[in-house]
Amino acid sequence: MKDRSIEKLLVAKNIAFFISYIIYIVVAGCGFITFGGQPQQNLFVGYCSNDILINITRLVFTITILLTSPIQLHGCREVIESQFFSKYSKNKFVGPFIIFFLVSVVFIISSLIDDVGTVIEVGGAITNVPLVYILPALCAIFMYKKNGNEIIWKKIMAWTILLFGLFMLVISPYFSVQSYVEKFNHLPIEKYYCNKD
């Protein structure tokens, strides 16, 4: 861009937003045409279990995840090693122990929970609620420490948002886990488009 003004930035932002909107609408329309009224949290769950092409795609996706997991675990291992095991950084067994621990935790959780939607719901609630509600409200509360009457309503709003965030931090994972537990009471239903007549 030759002209780097705010107006040009707003135009570029609006164009990018419009293109993203069109892409989302097209993908949503294709998903509705494909799955009808039975969408799933995971794209691969929506397809039939006896579809060879989808099973090959699932296998390739699994291999991709397996091959990229060392890259994903490297950052986590470095943070854990620097924060908790900085005294033992010279020890060559600390890094592999941390990797073994992380992989074991992920294996146990993935063995117990077979629905990726539940994991995404709980993880999203635990990570996003503090970012959206709790941390901004705490920042506002610390900013408005003075006792002026002109900002008393801002303090009330900040405390209201903080309490709402704490409520959501407790209630969102609870409902996600409760809906997951209720799934055990029902037999899985084969999708109507998978039945062969």
C-alpha positions, 0 to 999 in steps of 0.5 A: 500500500502506497497510502498508509492512512487509517481510511485505507486500513479500514477499507482493507479490513472491511474487504478482508472481513467480507471475503472471510464472511463469504468463505464462511457462508459457502462452507456453512452452506456446503456443510448443511447440504452434506450433513443436513440437520445433524452437524457434528463438532468434529468434521470427520464424525459427520461422515459414515463409518464405512466410507473408505475415502473418509477412513483414509482421510482420518488415517492421514489426519492422525498421522499428521497429528502424530508427526506434528506433536513433537513440535507442539510439545516442544514449546510446552516442554521448554516453559515447564522446564524453565519454570519448574525445573530450572535447577535441573536444566543440565540433567539430560533426563528432565526433557524426556521426563517432561515429554513422557509426562505430557504424552501420558496425560494427553493419552489418559485424557483422550482414552477417557473422553472420546468426544472432541467437542467436549474437550473443545468446550471445556478447554474453551471455557477454561481459557477464553472466559478469563481472557474475555471477562475476568482479566479485563474486569480485574484490569479495570478494577485496579485502574479505578481504585480512586474513590471518585463519584464519577467512576463509581458506575465503572467500578460497579460494571467491572465488578459485575463483569468479574462476577459474571466471568467467575460464574461462567468459568464454573458453569460452562465446564459443568454443563459441558461435562454434564452433557457428555455424561448424559451421552452415556445413557443413549445409544449412538444413532447411525446417521440417516444418510449412512443407512443403506436400503 
